[in-house]
Structure formats: C-alpha cells, structure tokens
Amino acid sequence: MTAAIHTPALCAAPAAKRSLFRRVLAAFATRRERQALLALDAALLSDIGLTRDQALAEACRPIWDAPTTWHR
C-alpha cells in the first residue's frame, strides 16, 4: 500500500478557504485512497475493522463526498 496521500500542505487550510486547485487535488487524493481500499484483501480489511461491503460502499462514494476531518 502507498504512503498517506494527504500532506500538511493540502490539509492546512479549512475546506472553505482552500483554493480550487487544492480542493481538486484533495478530491483526487480521496479517489486514490478509496481505490487503494478496494485493493485490500479480506484479511487486511479485517485488520482495519472493515468488511468488503463497507469498503465497496466507501469506494463508490463521489470524490467530493469526504468527511471534513479528511480535509483539515
């Protein structure tokens, strides 16, 4: 699995104050993270407390639909 996608530079400003470019970067980072979640096998999903169905549900969410805690 890859290293964490979100960097302090992307997450430093509140979502409302970030530039459009940074919001687009954050949205695509969210997509990459959700795709990586789909690549995990059942054992790894179990290790992080998720089922395959939960991982699939998260991966199917639109890229702009991410919890605000992801965008600090």
Residue frames as a rotation matrix with the C-alpha (Angstrom) as fourth column:
MET 1
0.584 0.811 0.000 0.00
0.811 -0.584 0.000 0.00
0.000 0.000 -1.000 0.00
THR 2
-0.031 -0.597 0.801 1.21
0.509 -0.699 -0.501 3.53
0.860 0.393 0.326 -0.62
ALA 3
-0.817 -0.311 -0.485 2.08
0.576 -0.426 -0.698 6.13
0.011 -0.850 0.527 1.97
ALA 4
-0.008 0.838 -0.545 -0.54
0.668 -0.401 -0.627 8.56
-0.744 -0.369 -0.557 3.22
ILE 5
-0.045 0.089 0.995 -1.86
0.956 -0.285 0.069 10.71
0.289 0.954 -0.072 0.41
HIS 6
0.847 0.443 0.295 -2.83
0.348 -0.880 0.323 13.82
0.403 -0.171 -0.899 2.36
THR 7
-0.274 -0.957 -0.092 0.04
0.819 -0.182 -0.545 16.16
0.505 -0.225 0.834 3.10
PRO 8
-0.209 0.181 -0.961 0.09
0.777 -0.566 -0.276 19.08
-0.594 -0.804 -0.022 5.51
ALA 9
-0.933 -0.172 -0.316 0.18
-0.032 -0.836 0.548 21.50
-0.358 0.522 0.774 2.58
LEU 10
-0.687 0.726 -0.015 -3.11
0.123 0.137 0.983 20.13
0.716 0.674 -0.183 1.25
CYS 11
0.062 0.763 -0.643 -4.78
0.783 0.363 0.506 19.99
0.619 -0.535 -0.575 4.62
ALA 12
-0.776 -0.511 -0.369 -3.55
0.624 -0.539 -0.565 23.20
0.090 -0.669 0.737 6.26
ALA 13
-0.884 0.462 0.067 -6.47
-0.461 -0.887 0.024 25.48
0.071 -0.010 0.997 5.37
PRO 14
-0.339 0.857 0.387 -10.14
-0.090 0.380 -0.921 24.85
-0.936 -0.347 -0.051 6.15
ALA 15
-0.351 0.220 0.910 -12.06
0.814 0.553 0.181 23.47
-0.463 0.804 -0.373 3.17
ALA 16
0.694 0.720 0.034 -13.89
0.652 -0.608 -0.453 26.76
-0.305 0.336 -0.891 2.55
LYS 17
0.698 -0.469 -0.540 -10.60
-0.356 -0.883 0.307 28.72
-0.621 -0.022 -0.783 2.34
ARG 18
-0.199 -0.796 0.572 -8.61
0.281 0.513 0.811 26.35
-0.939 0.323 0.122 0.16
SER 19
-0.454 -0.028 -0.890 -8.06
-0.746 -0.534 0.398 27.26
-0.487 0.845 0.221 -3.45
LEU 20
0.651 0.718 -0.248 -9.97
-0.717 0.473 -0.511 25.45
-0.249 0.511 0.823 -6.14
PHE 21
0.166 -0.683 -0.711 -6.74
-0.646 0.470 -0.602 23.76
0.745 0.559 -0.363 -7.24
ARG 22
-0.794 -0.491 0.358 -6.11
-0.577 0.422 -0.700 22.39
0.192 -0.762 -0.618 -3.74
ARG 23
-0.042 0.854 0.519 -9.71
-0.733 0.326 -0.597 21.19
-0.679 -0.406 0.612 -3.45
VAL 24
0.693 0.231 -0.683 -9.37
-0.688 0.496 -0.530 19.35
0.216 0.837 0.503 -6.77
LEU 25
-0.320 -0.883 -0.344 -6.09
-0.588 0.469 -0.659 17.80
0.743 -0.009 -0.669 -5.59
ALA 26
-0.690 0.114 0.714 -7.77
-0.656 0.319 -0.684 16.70
-0.306 -0.941 -0.145 -2.35
ALA 27
0.415 0.910 0.014 -10.70
-0.784 0.365 -0.502 15.19
-0.462 0.197 0.865 -4.27
PHE 28
0.523 -0.279 -0.806 -8.38
-0.568 0.591 -0.573 13.14
0.636 0.757 0.151 -6.45
ALA 29
-0.660 -0.727 0.189 -6.36
-0.600 0.358 -0.716 12.07
0.453 -0.586 -0.672 -3.40
THR 30
-0.223 0.691 0.687 -9.62
-0.769 0.308 -0.559 10.87
-0.599 -0.654 0.463 -1.86
ARG 31
0.714 0.480 -0.510 -10.31
-0.699 0.522 -0.489 8.86
0.032 0.706 0.708 -5.02
ARG 32
-0.040 -0.822 -0.568 -6.85
-0.545 0.494 -0.678 7.25
0.838 0.282 -0.468 -4.90
GLU 33
-0.740 -0.215 0.637 -7.33
-0.672 0.274 -0.688 6.34
-0.027 -0.938 -0.347 -1.24
ARG 34
0.197 0.905 0.378 -10.70
-0.759 0.385 -0.526 4.78
-0.621 -0.183 0.762 -1.94
GLN 35
0.647 -0.040 -0.761 -9.29
-0.616 0.560 -0.554 2.80
0.448 0.827 0.338 -4.86
ALA 36
-0.487 -0.869 -0.090 -6.46
-0.570 0.394 -0.721 1.57
0.662 -0.300 -0.687 -2.63
LEU 37
-0.393 0.448 0.803 -9.07
-0.801 0.263 -0.539 0.47
-0.452 -0.854 0.256 -0.10
LEU 38
0.680 0.691 -0.245 -10.65
-0.711 0.540 -0.450 -1.72
-0.179 0.480 0.859 -2.79
ALA 39
0.251 -0.677 -0.692 -7.30
-0.574 0.471 -0.670 -3.38
0.779 0.565 -0.271 -3.44
LEU 40
-0.490 -0.439 0.753 -7.03
-0.872 0.241 -0.426 -4.68
0.006 -0.865 -0.501 0.13
ASP 41
-0.527 0.295 -0.797 -7.77
-0.033 0.930 0.366 -8.36
0.849 0.220 -0.480 0.72
ALA 42
0.484 0.866 -0.124 -10.23
0.045 0.117 0.992 -9.61
0.874 -0.486 0.018 3.34
ALA 43
0.276 -0.455 -0.846 -7.53
0.929 0.352 0.114 -10.10
0.246 -0.818 0.520 5.99
LEU 44
-0.788 -0.604 0.115 -6.24
0.571 -0.788 -0.230 -6.55
0.230 -0.116 0.966 5.66
LEU 45
-0.281 0.781 0.558 -9.76
-0.211 -0.617 0.758 -5.14
0.936 0.096 0.338 5.67
SER 46
0.600 0.480 -0.640 -10.44
0.441 0.469 0.765 -7.13
0.667 -0.742 0.069 8.83
ASP 47
-0.252 -0.811 -0.529 -7.29
0.948 -0.098 -0.302 -5.67
0.193 -0.577 0.793 10.40
ILE 48
-0.966 -0.098 0.240 -8.68
0.079 -0.993 -0.089 -2.16
0.247 -0.067 0.967 9.95
GLY 49
-0.715 0.696 -0.062 -12.16
0.158 0.075 -0.984 -3.17
-0.681 -0.714 -0.164 11.04
LEU 50
-0.222 0.640 -0.736 -13.97
-0.871 -0.469 -0.145 -3.11
-0.438 0.608 0.662 7.69
THR 51
0.121 0.323 0.939 -15.90
0.252 0.905 -0.344 -5.64
-0.960 0.278 0.028 5.68
ARG 52
-0.748 -0.335 0.573 -15.67
0.601 0.024 0.799 -5.96
-0.281 0.942 0.183 1.91
ASP 53
0.135 0.896 0.423 -19.17
0.950 -0.239 0.203 -4.42
0.283 0.374 -0.883 1.65
GLN 54
0.687 0.066 -0.724 -18.13
0.445 -0.826 0.346 -1.40
-0.575 -0.559 -0.597 3.73
ALA 55
-0.387 -0.898 -0.210 -15.01
0.233 -0.316 0.920 -0.91
-0.892 0.307 0.332 1.60
LEU 56
-0.592 0.248 0.767 -17.10
0.803 0.108 0.586 -1.13
0.063 0.963 -0.263 -1.56
ALA 57
0.537 0.840 -0.078 -19.64
0.842 -0.530 0.098 1.36
0.041 -0.118 -0.992 -0.20
GLU 58
0.385 -0.482 -0.787 -16.83
0.220 -0.781 0.585 3.82
-0.897 -0.398 -0.194 0.64
ALA 59
-0.651 -0.722 0.233 -15.19
0.355 -0.019 0.935 3.37
-0.671 0.691 0.269 -2.76
CYS 60
-0.314 0.620 0.719 -18.47
0.936 0.075 0.344 4.09
0.159 0.781 -0.604 -4.55
ARG 61
0.443 0.450 -0.775 -18.93
0.620 -0.778 -0.098 7.49
-0.647 -0.437 -0.624 -2.91
PRO 62
0.812 -0.146 0.565 -18.27
0.411 -0.544 -0.731 10.52
0.415 0.826 -0.382 -5.14
ILE 63
-0.106 -0.989 -0.107 -14.83
0.821 -0.026 -0.571 12.11
0.561 -0.148 0.814 -4.83
TRP 64
-0.441 -0.035 0.897 -16.23
-0.194 -0.972 -0.134 15.34
0.876 -0.233 0.421 -3.38
ASP 65
0.634 0.741 0.220 -18.09
-0.448 0.121 0.885 13.44
0.630 -0.660 0.410 -0.64
ALA 66
-0.163 -0.742 -0.650 -15.45
0.459 0.527 -0.716 13.05
0.874 -0.415 0.255 2.05
PRO 67
0.583 0.360 -0.729 -15.68
0.807 -0.152 0.570 13.69
0.095 -0.921 -0.379 5.78
THR 68
0.845 -0.236 0.479 -14.48
-0.161 -0.968 -0.193 17.15
0.510 0.086 -0.856 6.77
THR 69
0.735 -0.615 0.285 -11.92
-0.274 0.115 0.955 15.56
-0.620 -0.780 -0.083 9.10
TRP 70
0.433 -0.589 0.682 -10.08
0.816 0.577 -0.020 14.37
-0.382 0.566 0.731 5.97
HIS 71
0.283 -0.217 0.934 -9.60
0.705 -0.614 -0.355 17.99
0.651 0.759 -0.021 4.87
ARG 72
0.555 -0.051 -0.830 -8.10
0.743 -0.418 0.523 19.70
-0.373 -0.907 -0.194 7.91
